Amino acid sequence: MELIKRGAEAEIYRTKWLGKDVIIKRRIKKEYRIKEIDEKIRAHRTKEEAILMAEARKAGVSVPIIYDIDLVKMEIVMQYIDGKPLKNFIDEIGEKEQQEICRRIGRSIAYMHSNGIIHGDLTTSNMIMADRLYFIDFGLGMKSNENEARGVDLHLLMEAFNAAHKNEKLFEWVFEEYEKNFEEADKVKEKIKEIIRRGRYMRRVA
């Protein structure tokens, strides 16, 4: 197995599984936790991530296919997507193509939110362009039908665009498509504005 990423919560490996190119996501032990509590938390998060991915696929969002879940090793075995992270190339393409990709992002997020799925880490590092646009890493995701959670989800994407990418219209294009595909988009927009105001207030207080 080839270790391709080590994060705070998980290690990501590329390998073969029953002849298929796969990614294995393994949740890391936390030595500071009591062993039984750590195992319970990691098992819950592993199972929850797999459920969210399966539900996102059912909702019409492109995600890697899950082949196996091991709650002893705390692993998810999933399809390897042979593509490029959006973060690596979106600044290098023309506006027309950027706009089309942003529309796909907006539609996909609308499908997730319509089905009570919060991704939890919407950044261009967690979107891969291959034969289509795939969403990966639902490790911080959850089930929620609250507009606060939806607003936080989209606010994170807005911040990611602002911090890492040049074109200031990217989030605007995403939200335009989101509005077309999610009936509570106006309420989510108000939540995003509220989150921005809270952030400004906290910075002033600090």
C-alpha positions in Angstrom: 0.0 0.0 0.0 1.2 3.5 -0.8 0.5 6.2 1.8 -0.6 9.3 -0.1 -1.9 11.5 2.7 -1.8 11.6 6.5 -4.2 14.0 8.2 -5.2 14.7 11.8 -8.1 12.1 11.6 -7.1 9.6 9.0 -4.5 8.1 6.7 -5.2 7.6 3.0 -3.6 4.8 1.1 -3.7 3.8 -2.6 -3.6 0.1 -3.3 -5.4 -2.8 -5.1 -8.4 -4.6 -3.8 -9.9 -7.6 -5.6 -8.1 -6.3 -8.7 -9.5 -2.8 -8.5 -7.6 0.4 -7.9 -8.8 1.7 -4.6 -8.3 4.2 -1.8 -8.3 2.9 1.8 -9.2 5.5 4.4 -8.1 4.5 7.9 -9.1 6.4 10.9 -6.1 7.1 13.3 -6.1 6.0 16.9 -6.1 8.9 19.4 -3.7 8.0 22.2 -5.1 10.7 24.5 -8.5 9.0 24.6 -9.5 6.1 26.7 -9.2 3.1 24.3 -12.9 2.0 24.5 -14.1 5.5 23.9 -11.6 6.1 21.0 -12.8 2.9 19.3 -16.4 3.8 19.7 -15.8 7.3 18.2 -13.8 6.1 15.3 -16.2 3.3 14.5 -19.2 5.8 14.6 -17.4 8.3 12.3 -16.3 5.6 9.9 -19.8 4.2 9.6 -21.3 7.7 9.4 -19.0 8.8 6.6 -19.9 5.7 4.6 -23.6 6.3 5.1 -23.3 9.9 4.0 -21.4 8.9 0.9 -24.0 6.3 0.0 -26.8 8.8 0.6 -25.1 11.4 -1.5 -24.7 9.0 -4.4 -28.4 8.1 -4.1 -29.2 11.9 -4.2 -27.4 12.3 -7.5 -24.0 13.5 -6.3 -20.9 11.8 -7.8 -18.8 10.2 -5.0 -16.4 7.3 -5.0 -18.1 3.9 -4.9 -17.7 2.2 -1.5 -16.5 -1.4 -1.8 -16.0 -2.4 1.9 -16.2 -1.1 5.4 -14.1 -2.6 8.3 -15.2 -1.4 11.7 -12.3 -3.4 13.4 -9.6 -1.7 11.3 -11.7 1.5 11.1 -11.3 1.5 7.3 -13.4 2.4 4.3 -12.3 0.8 1.0 -13.5 3.0 -1.9 -13.0 3.6 -5.6 -9.9 5.4 -6.7 -10.8 8.4 -8.8 -8.2 9.0 -11.5 -8.6 12.8 -11.9 -7.3 16.2 -10.7 -8.2 18.0 -7.5 -10.1 21.1 -8.5 -7.8 23.2 -6.4 -4.9 22.4 -8.8 -6.3 23.7 -12.0 -9.4 25.9 -11.6 -7.3 29.1 -11.7 -5.7 28.0 -15.0 -8.8 27.5 -17.1 -11.1 30.1 -18.8 -14.1 31.8 -17.2 -16.6 29.8 -19.3 -15.2 26.5 -18.0 -15.0 27.8 -14.5 -18.6 28.8 -14.6 -19.7 25.4 -15.9 -17.8 23.7 -13.1 -19.3 26.0 -10.5 -22.7 25.2 -11.8 -22.0 21.5 -11.2 -20.8 22.3 -7.7 -23.9 24.3 -6.9 -26.3 21.6 -8.2 -24.4 18.9 -6.2 -24.5 20.9 -3.0 -28.2 21.5 -3.5 -28.9 17.8 -4.0 -27.0 17.1 -0.7 -28.7 19.7 1.3 -32.1 18.7 -0.1 -31.5 15.3 1.4 -30.2 16.4 4.7 -26.5 15.8 3.9 -23.9 18.3 5.2 -20.5 17.7 3.7 -18.6 19.5 6.4 -15.4 20.3 4.4 -16.4 21.9 1.1 -13.1 23.0 -0.4 -11.7 22.6 -3.9 -9.2 20.1 -2.4 -12.2 17.8 -1.8 -13.5 18.0 -5.4 -11.9 15.9 -8.1 -12.5 16.3 -11.8 -12.4 13.1 -13.8 -15.1 11.9 -16.2 -17.3 14.1 -14.0 -17.0 16.2 -10.8 -16.6 14.0 -7.7 -16.9 15.0 -4.1 -14.6 13.3 -1.6 -13.9 13.3 2.1 -17.1 13.3 4.0 -15.2 12.7 7.3 -16.5 15.9 8.9 -20.0 15.5 7.5 -23.3 15.0 9.3 -27.0 14.6 8.8 -28.9 17.9 9.3 -31.9 19.7 7.9 -31.0 22.9 9.7 -30.3 26.0 7.6 -27.6 27.0 10.0 -25.6 23.8 9.1 -26.3 24.4 5.4 -25.1 28.0 5.8 -21.9 27.0 7.6 -21.3 24.4 4.8 -21.5 27.0 2.0 -19.7 29.7 4.0 -16.7 27.4 4.3 -16.7 27.0 0.5 -17.0 30.8 0.1 -14.0 31.3 2.4 -12.0 28.6 0.6 -12.6 30.3 -2.8 -11.6 33.7 -1.4 -8.5 32.3 0.3 -7.2 30.0 -2.5 -8.5 31.2 -5.8 -8.3 34.4 -8.0 -11.8 34.7 -9.6 -14.1 36.5 -7.2 -17.2 35.2 -9.1 -16.7 31.5 -8.3 -19.0 31.4 -5.3 -21.6 33.6 -6.9 -21.8 31.1 -9.8 -22.1 28.2 -7.3 -24.9 29.9 -5.4 -26.8 30.9 -8.5 -27.1 27.2 -9.4 -27.8 26.2 -5.8 -30.7 28.6 -5.8 -32.2 27.0 -8.9 -32.1 23.5 -7.3 -32.9 24.1 -3.6 -36.1 25.7 -2.5 -34.8 26.9 0.9 -31.8 28.7 -0.7 -33.1 32.2 0.3 -33.1 31.1 4.0 -29.6 29.6 3.6 -28.4 32.9 2.0 -29.7 34.8 5.1 -27.8 32.3 7.3 -24.6 32.9 5.4 -25.0 36.7 5.8 -25.6 36.1 9.6 -22.4 34.0 9.8 -20.4 36.7 8.1 -21.7 39.3 10.5 -20.9 37.1 13.5 -17.4 36.6 12.2 -16.9 40.4 11.9 -18.3 41.0 15.4 -15.9 38.3 16.9 -12.9 39.9 15.1 -13.9 43.3 16.5 -14.3 41.9 20.0 -10.9 40.1 19.8 
